[in-house]
Amino acid sequence: MNARTVDESALRKTLARCREPSPLRSIVEIVITAVPFIALWATMWAALTFVGVWLTLLLAIPAAGFLVRLFLIQHDCGHDSFFRRRVTNDWVGRVIGVLTFTPYDYWRRRHAAHHATSGNLDSRGIGDVTTLTVDEYLERGRWGRLLYWLSRHPAVLFGLGPGYLFILEQRLPIGLMRAGWSPWVSTMATNAAILAIAAGLMWLIGVGPFLIIQLPILIFAATIGVWLFFVQHQFEETHWEKAGDWRHSEAALHGSSHYDLPGVLRWFSANIGIHHVHHLASRIPYYRLPEVLRSHPELHDLGRLTFWQSFACVRLALWDEGNRRLISFRDLRRQTAAGLRQRAALSTPGESAAGA
């Protein structure tokens, strides 16, 4: 859909109206997310004690869903959209950050950079999935290409990557050395709180049971989170521009997908699939994003991906500037082979004429 089909004047009014959070609704959202998560954690302990590890691992899946939802509440707090007062958003976000293993102030700064640069080819590398253009990839040597191929392999992106990101990388605010003490204080305080709670639970139920319960929840939730972030920007008809041509509204509407999930998954993912609207107006709390789609049905099919369609995004790895789309390594090989055949076909008549 072309951006000109969107009634921009009416859309601006809708976005402004939907920015206002409801404190009561926000509190209810926290309660209906945090209480089931804690209850499931306790149930997993009981299952491990009286039933077996198989039921514990099975219950880790819904527990991870609630942890993802908690992370998305933290995400909205980072955008200053969940409550009216900044201080309330910050402290709720910091407390939730202990459960999600995500230092709030550190993550908020990196995520703000992502929103400010998403879709800008000249500002890649902060809070996004590393993406090379076709030309950049071809300019690399053999080892450079291999390393990039490995970094984009599903086993790394959705296997090793999520655990490394949430368990190891976020323990130190590397990359924000010049941002002052706030990210460091937040990170160290979050780490201390995580250690204190973990030590208490290990003392209460034992080291082994704690790890059997906590690690699967964390790994499942991290994998879901990375997957959601990936498909929200890494789809075939996404939008990238050089800095001089980059515009926030176009990058938001065309560089972010509408991940149209089934109702249950949409609830657990806190409407983050309405990502094009979220990038257009990040101050809208997630429970009001559907209002924007209802008021502007022209946005529904913009960048739309269904649950099953989204799995095709895994193969996409390179931005083709000429055709303005993401392509796979296989697509690049086909293009290269087709180009070689075309050059061979064009050179053959000339060679024949020269021989004559």
Buried (B, 14 or more C-beta within 10 A) or exposed (E): BEEEEBEEEEBEEBBEEBBEBBEEEBEEBBEEBBEBBEEBBEBBBEBBEEEEBEBBBEBBBBBBBBBBBBBBBBBBBBBBBBBEEEEBBBBBBBBBBBBBBBBBBBBBBBBBBBBEBBBBBEBBEBBBBEBBBBEBBEEEEEEEBEEBEEBBBEEEBBBEBBBEBBBEEBBBBEBBEEBEEBBBBBBBBBBEBBEEEBEEBBEEBEEEBBEBBBEBBBBBBBBBBBBBBBBBBBBBEBBBBEEEEBBBBBBBBBBBBBBBBEEEBBBBBBBBBBBBBBBBBBBBBBBBBBBBBEBBEEBEEBBBBEBEBBEEBBBBBBBBBEEEBBBBBEBBEEBEEEEEEEEEEEEEEEEEEEEE
